[in-house]
Amino acid sequence: MNFKTWPETSVFFRTSIFLFLGVVQLSAFAQQKSYTIDVSKSTKEIKEGQLQLGGSDPKGNKIAVNNYYISYNNKAIIPVTGEFHFSRYDEKYWDESIKKMKAGGISMVATYVFWNIHEEKEGVFNWSGNRNLRKFLTLCADNEMQVIIRIGPFCHGEIRNGGLPDWILSKPFSVRSNDAGYLATVDKLYAEIGKQMKGLFFKDGGPVIATQIENEYQHSASPWGMTYPGAPYDWTASARDKAVTHEGVAVSDVKNPYAELGRDHMKVLKSLATKNGMITPLYTATGWGNAAIVDKESIPVTAAYAYPTWTEKADISPFYQFKDMTKNPDYAPISYDSQQYPAFAAELGSGIMSTYVRRPTVPAESMDALINRCLGSAANGLGYYMYHGGSTPKGDFFFSDEAYGYPKISYDFQAPIGEYGQVRPAFHRLKLIHFFLKDFGDVLAPMVVTLPQGNEKIKPENLETLRYSVRSNGKSGFLFVNNFQDDAKLTDKVGLTINVKTTTEIISFPIAIKSGENAIYPFNLDLNGINLKYATAQLLTKVGTLESQRYVFFSNDGEKPVFVFSKSADLKINNLSACNITQSGNEWRVIPNFQASAEFSLEQNGKKTRVLVITKETALKSYLLTTDKQEAIAFSDALILQDKEELKFLSLGKSDFGFSTYPKATIIPLADSRFTQIKDSSPLDNYRITLPSIKSELVHNLTGEDKVQVKLPILDKGLNDVFLNIDYLGDVGLAYLDNNLVADDFYKGLPWNIGLKQFIGNSKQNELQFYFRPIYKSATYLVDLLPSAKPTFAKDAKLVDIKRVSLVPEYTYTLKFK
């Protein structure tokens, strides 16, 4: 992943046009209160067999791909992939991190095999320690997590030379080409990767279900790490492709005379992969901006990166506008027929890297809004780059791509899970959609997108007009509403109506959604045989057993939820907790009236179904659990990781926290004095966990305005980690352990947050030494800082200030249940 500008246009000109269009559209749409969309003719031709993809495992489980979605055992699925680079994280904590990703609703891990990290010296491969690919894949298997392996040879990933080893530059052949010398070298690399993965492929019963070949081929490259200040970039691209090479993800209108050779090269790389044992049911290739794919033998994946670092200042993007991604993928034009493949948005910018000259701060609300937009635009696969941050290792050189001005070590990416395993607000917002896809992806995936008339005329700068789309089969479906835009604040959408015309009726949704939020509303949804006509609450998950189905919904902020059911002679609805139920004409209406949760029951044809409705605040604390009897949902301020019949709680800074489960009696905890049950009339089982409070002693020494030394604390029993927070003003922070650089941070106005457990016990001096460079008045990245983070320069042209240093313990507690 890397970046490139939109078509060359001055920032001043673009900004002026944006403002002008915004004023025009404000005047045109400001009074609109009612919207209508006709989904009655929603159809999609599903084509089977035209793609040479798919496969089975020894148990007979089958993966297949058609032109619209992926299926598992003939059931449509929408995979959710999270990028996590094993070589950028301490192997001791891989298992914990995989469990965190699973707790967040990730169903597949994507990971790079960086060639230069494993073969820094020609012929000497290193698969030990944090480079132990086989161990990582085995842990994925243990956690029932599937894997997409990205084998290069070119990767990018903000790694030196894009992952190509330095020594290959001296060879008498052109890289990334069909040169016989280059292909022979790649063959040796693939052979080594294949050995590490032997027996771990889906066909063997293993976790690896997909292989990505190359990355952004005939589209993007990296500068060679051997460069000089002020020198033009020397691209890691074949000589013939340099004319069509971009710095990264881009709209590419350049005509490529060698496109056919590019497709051939991708096919050759795939043949080398299969020759060396890397046989998987799925192959992927980055397909944006006219990049080459393996025609009919790979799924071309798309990307969307908001908050770019490649423009002079904040730049409003098109990635929060609904569209049909099967007809018009992001970063089009493309090199393939998009109607022949599913729309798999596999590099969605869940965060962004800071560069030395640009440092945008990515809000958590932007991430689930982007996913809402992609799903509402016909995407049938999701992937995050990055989902879990890390730290780039060091070899003979810093492996970080220094030519682009990235941090030497930090690869945090502002990801949902940070560089040290910190779980952030975006993690919680995204999992609400992930849980929905887990249980209802088979319903959504075959549904066709319908856009409102005139949708293509709505510009990102239009703050007033409601943004929405529908995915349906003509009768039932989901209404997608997005009220977020990067680098702009949309108006609250209150008192509006969306009329959805189906094959049999018109369903009128009352809309009240705050600026920055998004929502997905169901209509004519089958709830265990009962028709939910519509709801202004979002579907979260399905729990319980086949005999006792329970559906969980949540209300979006600022919206009063209502459930409307089609009336029938034998339908009975009962108030179990905090609901108002009325009958009117041919409808039942259920309006929850609650502070935390409400529950009602449905009964028809002898079937009993329950519905739990919670607030979004409660939903953000949710986790899915599996027992030997049923699926369940839990709620806690702490992070919950499940390992068979154990629940591990991680609580940052709080030794006392709550825990609830639904349905009742799902978890029967084994006796423990730290665990108590709270008896009340709630539809949930409520518990309290009280642990001994631990205060980690902070010992630090300021030596001047720009240096501080911090003694590493003891990792007491009962703690999972201790986080060091440094609130500072400066340009760059550097952390040393025994005189070796182990961490760095580009100032963005946020405290520097460092997990210490990987350093505790690994230092002779038992301390971290910090140095902070001053921030200068001329710094280019000042345009990105939030108002609260922008320094005031008085007489001084540079500033540095270590404001506060603190330690925050992360408590751990393991609950065993019967």
N, C-alpha and C positions, 0 to 999 in steps of 0.2 A: 504494500500500500504506500502510495505517496501522491503528490498533488501537482496540479497544473491550473493555470488560470482559465476562466471562461474566455470566450473570444475576445481578442484584444480591444479593449475599450477603456477610455480614461475613467477613473473613479468619479470625477466631477460630472462627466457626461452621463454615466449610468445613474448616479444619484439624482441628477436633475430629471431624467426621464422617469425614474421611479416615482418621484414626488408628483410630477405632472400627471402620470397615469393614475396615481392614487387619488388625486383631487377629482379627476374626471369620473372615476368609478364610484367615489364616495357620493357624488351628486346623483349618479344614476341609480344606485342601489340602496341608499340610506333609508328609504321609506319601506322597503320590502319586508313584510311580516310573514307571508305565507309562501311556501315553496311546494312544487309538485314534481313528482318523478314517476314515470311509467315503467314498471318492470315486467309487465305482462307478457312481453315477447322475448324475455331473456333466455337465450339458447346458446349452446356451445357445442361444436362438433368435436367429439373426443376421438382422437386417432390412436389406435393401438398398433404396435409392431413396426413402426417406421424407425424407431431408435434401437440401436444395438446396445441396449443396457438392460441390467437386471441380473438376478441370480438367486440361488437357494443355499441354505446352510444344511448341515447334516440332519437336522431335525425336521427338515421340510419347510421351514419358514422361507417365504418368498418375497423378494423386492422386485417391483416392476415400475416402469416409467412410461407414461403416455405424453401427449403433447400439452397436457394441462396440469397434471399432478403426479406425485409419487405415491405408490401404494405398498402396503405391507400386508401380506396374506390377503390380497384382494380388497383391502380396506384402505381408503384414501387417508393420507397423513399429510400434515404440514410440519416438516422437521424444523427444529429450533437449534441452531448451531452457535456455539460460543468459542471464539478463538482464545487459546491459552497455550503459550509457548513453554514447553517443559524445560528447555535449556535456559530459560530466563527466570527460573524459580528453584528454590532449594528442594532437592528430592525428598528430604525428610517430611515435607509438608504437601507433597503432591496429593496424597490420599485425602487429606483434609480439604484441599482446594477443589478436587473433583466432587466431593460431597457437597461443598458450597454451591458449585455450579448446578448440581442436580437439585438442590434445595430451591434454586432460583428458577427451576423449570426448564433448564437446558437439557436437550435430548441427545445432542451430539457435540463432541469436542473436536475442534479443528486445530491442528498444530503443524508448524513448519519443521522440516528437517533442514537446518541451515548447513549447507555444504562446508563453508569455511570454518564453522565451529567444530565440525566433526573431522575434517581433514585439513587442518591448518598447515601442516607440512605434507607435501606430496607423498602418498603411499602410507601415511601413518594415520590410521583412523582411531578416534577416541570416542568410545561409547560408555564411558564410566561416569559415576557421580551424577551431576545434573545433566549429563549428556546421555543418560541411559534410556534410550528410546524404548527398549523392550520392557523395562520395569514400568515405565509410564503407561504403556499400552496394557500391560497386565493389570495394573491398578484400575484402569478404565473398565476392563472386563470384570474385575471384582465388584465394581460399583454399577454394573449393567449400563455402562455408558458407551454408546457407539462413537466411532472416530472417523474423521476425514483427515487423511494424512497428505500433507502438501510437500511433495518431494523435490520441487524445483526442476532443473538445476538452478535457475534463477528464481529467487523468492521475493526480493526486496525486504519488506518487514523492517525497514529502518536499520538494516544490518549493513556493515561495511561491504562495498561492492555488490550490494543486493544479495549477498550470500555466496557469491563466487569467491574462491580462494585467491589470495594475492599471487600465488605462484603461477596461476593459469595465464596471467597477463604476459608472461615471458614465452609462452608456447607459440610455435609457428603455425597457428591456425586462428580462424575467426570464431569467437564465442557465439553461442546462440544461433548456430547455423548447422547445416548438414555437412560441414567439413568433416572428413573421416577422422581426423585427429581429435576433434572436439567430441564427436559421438563416441569414440573409443574411451575417452576419459569419463564421459557421462555414464557409459555402460559400467565402468568400474564402480562409480558412485552408487548406481542403482543396485548393483550386485551386493554391495555392503549393506545398503538399506534393506534389501530383500532378506538377507541373512538374519538381520535383527528382528524382522517381523514374521519369520517363518512360523506357521501354525496359528497366527493371530488374525488371519483374514476371516471374513464372514463365511466363506466357503468351507473353512475349517472349524466353524463354531466360534470364531473369535470376534473381537469388537470392530475391526476395521472394515467399514462398508463402502468407503469411497476413497478415491485417489485424485488429487489435483495435479495436473501436469503443467509445469512451467508457471508463469505468472505474467499477465498483461503482455503476452507475446505480440510483437509488432505494434505495440502501443506505448510501452513505458520502459524505462531503464533507470539505473542509478549511476551516479558518478563513480569512477574508480576511486578508491580510497587514497591512492597515490596521487595527490594533487598539491596545488600550491595556492597561497592566498592571492586572489585576484585572477586566477587562471580560469578560462572557460571550462565548463564541465566536459570531461572525457567520458563518453557514455559506455556502459556495459551492454552494448548492442552489436549485432553483426554489422559489418561495414555497409552492407546494402540497405539495412533498415534504419540507419541513423537519420535519414531524411524524414522518416515518419515517426520518429521517437519523441515522446513528450516526457516531461519531468515526472508524470504520474497520471492519476485519474483525470481524464479530460474529455471534452467534446472534441472529436477529431474529424475534421472535414478533408484531411489530406488524402488524396488518391494514392493508393499503394500499388505500384506496378508489380510488386512481388507477393501479392496476397496469396496466390496459389502455392508459391514456395513456402509461405508461412504455414498454410494448412498442412502441407506435406511434412514440414518439420515437426509439427505437433503430433502427427500420426506416427512418425518415426519414434518420437520420444515415448509415446504410449506403447509401441511395440517393444521398446527396450525395457519398459516397466514390466510388461507381462512376461517377457523372456526371463526376467529375474524374479519371477514369482509374485509380483504385485498385481494379483488378479482380484478385482473387486466388482460388485454388481453395479456400482456407480463410478463414473469418472466425471470430473468437473474441469472447467477451464474459465478463467476470467474473460468475459465476453464484451466488456464495455469499450466504447471508443474505437470500434473497428479492430479490436484485438482478434487474433486467430484462435479458432477452437478446433477440436477434432470433430469434424462434421459427422453428425448422426451417431457419434460414439462418445459424446461428452455432453453434460448439461452446462450451457453457458450461464455463468452467474453474473449478477449485476451488483452495482455499488451505489451508495449515496452518502456523501460526506458533507454535513453542514459545518458551520463555523470554520471556514477554510483559513489556512495560514498563508496562502499564496497571493492574497490581494493586499492592497495598501491599508485597508481598514475593513470594518465589518461589511459583509456583502450579503444581502438578502438572497436566499437560494430558492429553487423551485421544488425542493424536496418535501414540502408540506402541502402540495397541491395534488388532489386526486387525479388519476389518469388511468388508462388501460395499459398496464406494463407489458401485456402480451403483444400489443400493437406498437407501443412507443416506449421502449425501455429507457431508463435513465442513461445519460451520456451517449444517446444515439447521435449519428448513425452507427450501425453495427454491421458485422461481417456475415451474419447468418439470418435465416428466416425465423423470426421470433415466434411465428404461429406453430412451429414444429416442436417447440420445447416449453416446459413449464417456466414460469417467471420465478426464479429463485434469487431473492435479494440476499446475497451471501456476504457482502462486505458493507454492512450498515454501520456508520460511524457512531458507535456508542461511546462518545468522547472524542478526543483528538490529541495528537501529540503537540507539545510545545516545541517551537524552534527558538533559536536565540533571538530572532528578530520579530517573531509573532507569537502571542500567547493568549489565545481566546480562552475564556472560561465557559464550559459547556453546562447549561442547566439540566437538571435531572428530567424536567418536564419535556425537554426536546426529544428524549429518547423514545418514550412510549408513544409520543405523538407521531414520530417517524414510522413506528411500527404500525400504528393505526392507519396511517396513510398508505403504507405498502400493502397491507392486507386488504384495505378498501380499494386498492388499485389492481387487484387480481394476483398479487404475489402468493405463491403456494409453497414457499420455503423462506426461512429467515436465517440470517447469520450475522453475528456481531464481530466487528473488528475495532477494538479488542473488547472481549467480555471480561477477561482477567488480565490485569497488568503484571509487570515483572521487572527484573533488573538485568540489563544486558551484561553478559560476562566479559572478561578481559583475557586476551591471549597475548601473543607477541605485540599486538596492537590493541587499542580499544576496538571491540567489535561493533560498536555503535557507528552509524553512518555520520561521521564527523563533517564530511563535506557539505551536508545539508544543514549543519548547525544544530543537531539534536543533542540532548544531554549525553554525557559520557556513559552513564550507568542507567539512570531512571528510564523505565519504559512503562510508566504508570498509565498513560493514555487517558487519564480521567475516567477510567473504565468503571463499570458497575461493581466489580471487585478490583480493589486497587493493587498497587505494587507489592504491598505486604499482606495481602489477604483481607484488607478492610472492606466491609460490605457497606455500600453507599446507598443513598436514597433511590438512585436509578435502578438498582438491583430490585428493590421492593416494587417500584412502579411497573417494571417490565414483567415481573413474575405474574402479575394479574392477567396479562394477555397469554403468557405461556401456559398457565393452568387451564385457561379456556381452550387453547388449541389442543392440549393433551386429551381432553374429553370430548371436544366438539370439532376438532380439525377434520374428521371424516365427513361431518355435515357441511362445513364451510368450503372445503377444497373443491368440490365439483361445481359450486355455485358461480354464476357469471356476474361480472361487474356491469352495472348500469350507472352512467353518469348523468347529471342534470343537463338539460338543454342549455347551451351557452357556457358550459363548464370551461371550455378551452379559452374563453375570453376573460376569465377571472385571473388576475395577476397576483403574484405574491404580495405586492404592495397594497392591495385592496384589503383594508382592515375591517370592513363592514359586512361584506357579503358572506353568508353562511357557506362553509365548505363541507360538503357531504357527498356520499356515494352509497350505493346499495349493492350487495352481493346476494343473489337469490336464484331460485329455480323457477321464478315466475309467480309462485304462490307464497312460499315461505323464504325467509332469509334474515339478513342482518343489515341494519342501518349504521353506517360509519359517519361520525361527526368529528371534525378536527378543528380546534380553535386555538392552534398554536402556530407561530411563525418565528423562525430564527431572526434575531436582530430587529424585531418589531413587536409591538404589543397590540394584539387584536382586541376588538371591543367585546364586552360580555354579550352573549346572545341570549336574550331573555324575552319571553312572550312571543316566541316564534312557533310556527307550525310547519311540519313536513308531511305532505300528503303522499303516501306511497300507494300507487295504483297497481294492484295485483290482477291476476286472471279472474278473480271473483269479487273483489271489493276494493274499497279505498280505505286505507288505515291512516289515521291522522295522529302523528306524534307531536305532543307538546314539547318544545325544546327550551331548556334553560341551562346554558353551559357557560361557565366562567372563562375569562380570557386565560389562555395557557393550558386549558384542559382538553381532553378528548374523550369520546365515549363510543361504545358499540351496543346497539339496542336490537333485541330479537323481535321477529314478528312471525306469527303462525308457527311457533316452535312446539314440537312434540315433547311434552313432559310426561314420559312414561305412559303414552296413550291419550293424554289430555292436551287439548289445544290451547296454548297460550297465545292469544290474539296479538298482544304486544305488551312490552314492559318498558318503562323509562328507568330501568335499573340494568346494570351490566351483569351478564352471566359470567360467573367465576369458575365453577367446577361442579362435578357430580360425585357424590360420596355415598356411603352405605353399602348395601348388597343388592344383588339382582332382585331379591324378594322385597327389599325395602329401600327404594330409590329416594335420594334426598338431593335437591338442587340448591346451590348456594349462589345468591346474587348480591351485588353491592350497589349502594346508591352513590352517584357521583356528587362531588362537592357542590352545594348550592342548588341541588335538584331534589324535588320531592318525588319519591318513587311511587309508581302506580302499576298494578298488574291487572290486565284486562283479559278475561277468559270468555271463550264462546260458551254460551249457556246451552245446556242439554238437560234432558229430563232426569237423568240419574247422576248428574254431577253434584257433589256436595263439597262445600268449602267451609272449614272450621277454623276459628281463631284459636291458635294455641298460645300466642304471646304477642301483645302489643300491635294488633292489627285492627283496622276498621274494614268491614266487609259489607258491600251493598249489592243489590240486584237492580238492573235497569234495562228494560227491554230484553234484548237477546244477549246481555252481557252480565257477567259477574265482575265486580271491581274490588280489588284488595289494595288498601292503602296502609302501608306500615306506619306506625306512629311510635317511634322508638328513639332511644339515645344511643344504644349500642347494637341491639339485635332484635329481630322480630321473627316469628315463625307461624306458618299456617299449613294446614293439611288439605289435600285434595283426594277425593275418593270417587271412582267411576268404574263401573263394570267389575267391582270387587277388588280393584287395584287401589292401594293406598300409597300416596306420594306426599312427601313433605318438602316445603320450601323455606329456607333460612335466608333472611335478608339482613345484611350488615352495612355499616357505614364504610366509606372508603378508608377512613382512618383505621378501622379494624381490619379491613381487607389487606392493607399494606403490611400487617403483622402476620399474615397467613402462611402456612406451610402444609403441604400434602403428606400424609402418612399412610403407610400400608401395614396392616396387621395380617395375621393368618386368617382372619375372618372377613375383613372388609376394608374399604378405602375410608379414610377419615381426613378431616381438616383440623389443624391446630392453629392457635393464635398466641403470639408472645412478643414482648419487646426484645427478647433475646433471639439470636439466630438459632434455629433448630436443625441439626443434622441427624439423619436416621441411619443406623447401621443394624439391620435385622431387627432384633427385639431390644434395641437400645436407642435412646434419644440423647444426643449430646447438645447441651445448651452453651452458647457462647454469649456472654453479656458484657458489653463494653462499659466499664465504669460503674455498674450497678450490681451489688451483691444480693439484692432483693428484687425479685421480678415475678410477674404473673405468667400463667400458662393455662390455656383453655382448649377443650377438644369438643368436636361435634362429629357424629352423634354422641350422645351420652354413653358412658360405659365402654367407650372404644379402647381406652388405655386403662389397665388396672395396674397401677404402680406397685412395685415391691416396697415393703416397709422401709422408710427412711425418715429419720427425725428432721431432716432439712426440708421435707416435702409435706405440705398440708393441703387438704381439700376444703374448699369454701362451699358451704351448703346454702343454696339460694334457689329462686324460682326460674332462673335463666334456662333457656333451652340448651345451654352448654354446660359441660363439667368444668368447673373453675378451680384452679390450684394456685398455691403460692410456694415459691422456692426461696428459702432464706439461707444464704451462705455467710460464713464468717467474713467480715470486712477485712481487706488487706490493703495496707498503705505502703506503696513502694517508695522507699526513701530516695529523694532526689539529691544527689551530690554533684554540684557543678561549679565551675570556676570561670568567671569572665576575665579574659586577659586582653583588655583593649575593647574598643567598640565593635571590632569585627571578628573576634575569636572567643570561643567558649569550649570548655572541656567538660564532658558529662560522663560520670562513672556509671558503668553498666550495673543495673540493679540485680537482685536475686530473683529468679523466676520461681516464686513460692509454689508449693503444692496447692492446687486449687486455681491456679492461673494458667491460661492458655498462652498469653502473651502480655507484654507491657509495651505500650505505645508512647513514644517520645514526641511531644508536640513542641515545635519551636515557632513562635510568632515573631516574625522578623520583617524588616524593611531592607531590601537590598536588590541586587541583580541576580546573583547565583549563589547558592549555598553548596559547600563541599564538605563531605564527611569522611574522615580517615579513621581506620582501625589499624593499629600498629604500623602507622605511616603509609598504609595503602588506601587509595581512594576506593570506598565501598558504596557510596551513595552521593547523589547530587540532586539539586532542585532548582528549577527556573522559577523565579518569583512571579506569582500571579495575584498576590494579595491574599492568599490563603495560607494558613499555618502549614508548615512542613510536618508531615505525619510519618513517623518511622517505626515499624515493628522491630522490636529489639531481640526477639527470641533467637533469631538466626545468628546473632552476634554474641549473645551471652554464653560464656564458657569457651569462646574461640579467640580470646585475646590475651596476650601476655600482659599488656598494660591495663586491661580491664576497663578501658574507657574509649569513647568516641571523641575525636577532636574535630571541631568545626571551624571553617573559615568562610566568611561572607564577603563577597565582592560588593562594592558600592553601586547603587543605581545612579545613572547619569541623566541629566535633564534632557539630553538629546536622544535617549533610548527610543528606538522605533516602536517597541511594543507597548508604549504608554497608551496608544490608541485602543488597546484591547482591555485594559484594566477597568474594572468596575469603579464607579465614582468613589466608593468607600476605600478603594485600594490605591488610588492615585495620590502620590506624595505631593506635598507642597514644597517647592524649591524656593527658598528665600534668597539669601546671598550665595549659598553654596550651590554649585552645579552638580554635586553628587551627594548621596546620602546612604548611610548604612546604620541600622539600629536593631540590636537584638532585644526585642521587647519583653518576651516572656518565654520561659522554658518550664515544661511540666510533664509529669508522667501520668498515664491513665492505664489502670490494670484492665485486662480482659479476663473475666472470670469464666471458669468452665465447670460444668456439672453434668454427670452422666446419670440418666434415669433408666433403670431396667424395668421392663413390664412383662407380665405373663403372656 
